[in-house]
């Protein structure tokens, strides 16, 4: 009897440390993080301007999650943050969202049928992936470091939407920085970003790995894509269309260096303009059908076209 009482006492002692997931009611409420502390029954807790998400958190359709100047750090170890409504961060100071370097303790994010999502000056570290499904999220001046591939193959993996990714920084993530699948459509605007040494898992994908475009043009403009890292060599940009719709691409003013290849375009129903790029020293392979080219165009039929003009292409194993 005494032993049973002791065991029950120990179990009861752990109950306050267990936090269930929380889902907002979907009644049109805007939640700041202090609001979540009050409403979520321990799913979100607070220590000064630092907040901890202790269980899976869902912002329902019609509701808004707003990160304001009351927040400097968010710890989200091993949890999934799902946005079916809206998420807004327009802070002037940078806010950090952190997972853990330990296995299975990274955070994941999922935006599904989300609207009016604008994320600015966020610092994401040790995540497992961010999925965008039919959600035109805007990422402005955000940083993404040390993501694994446990939730998605890329840091930002989008499907059937047109995200904006501008003035962002991607460093040493296990998968691609940005990707979309071959069985969906999306026309992102990828503008003025810095991508360094991503795909540290050394799998055969480039730092930007895109499937078919949607109605709008895919813009890949003004980015720096560098893979100057001794232990892996990956491609710069790849566009692939197996025959879904028409893909229109503008690749302009990028600096693509030190990878297996610069720009690769494969499939059918693709029309691209590749201009004013610096494509240098992508020479870490000896198979021109796979790697080594500054620019590679491989068509399933005659409907894979490119206008290539005013580029500097040098130091690659093959030029075009």
Secondary structure by P-SEA (a helix, b strand, c coil): caaaaaaaaaaaaaccccccccccccccccccaaaaaacccccccccccccccccbbbbcccbbbbbcccccbbbbccbbbbbcbbbbbbccbbbbbbbbcccccbbbbbbccccbbbbcbbbbccccbbbbcccbbbbcbbbbcccccccccccbbbccbbbbbcbbbbcccccccccccccccccccccbbbbccccccccccccbbbcccccccccccbbbbbccccccccccbbbbbccccbbbbbbcbbbbccccccbbbbcccbbbbbccccccccccccccccccccbbbbbccccccccccccccccccccc
